[in-house]
Structures are given as C-alpha cells and as structure tokens.
C-alpha cells in the first residue's frame, strides 16, 4: 500500500487502531484476526516513522545548503 502523504497515513493508522480495539474486544488478544491487524498497524507505523525521518533529513539538507549559499567566501 502506497501513501502519498503522511496525512493519509495518519488517518489510516487511526482507523486501524480503532479496528484493532474492536477486533480485540470481539475475538480476544490471541486471535489470528487480532494478530493480523496488529501486524498491519505495526507496518504502517514503521512507514510513517520512516517518512518522518526522511522529511527531517530533507529539511536539514535544505538548511545546510541555504547556510552554505549565504556564507560569503573570500
């Protein structure tokens, strides 16, 4: 599943959290359905964290390049 924005990813994570709670209440902590939903949620959270880290790195690079471009040489 490809998410083009963290906003959509956040929405899906929130939705999956609600689903997980509902599934746990209906089938118990050790059911296959609970495990499957939990694993999906883990994967989405990992993607979200990776996206955030990549965005932070891009912002740091922009700041670094802007600082270098504004520094007078010679």
Protein Blocks (a to p, Z undefined) as FASTA:
>chain_A
ZZfbfklmmmmmmmmmmmmmmmmmmnojkbmklmmmmmmmmmmmmmmmmmmmmmmmmmmm
mmmmmmmmmpcgZZ
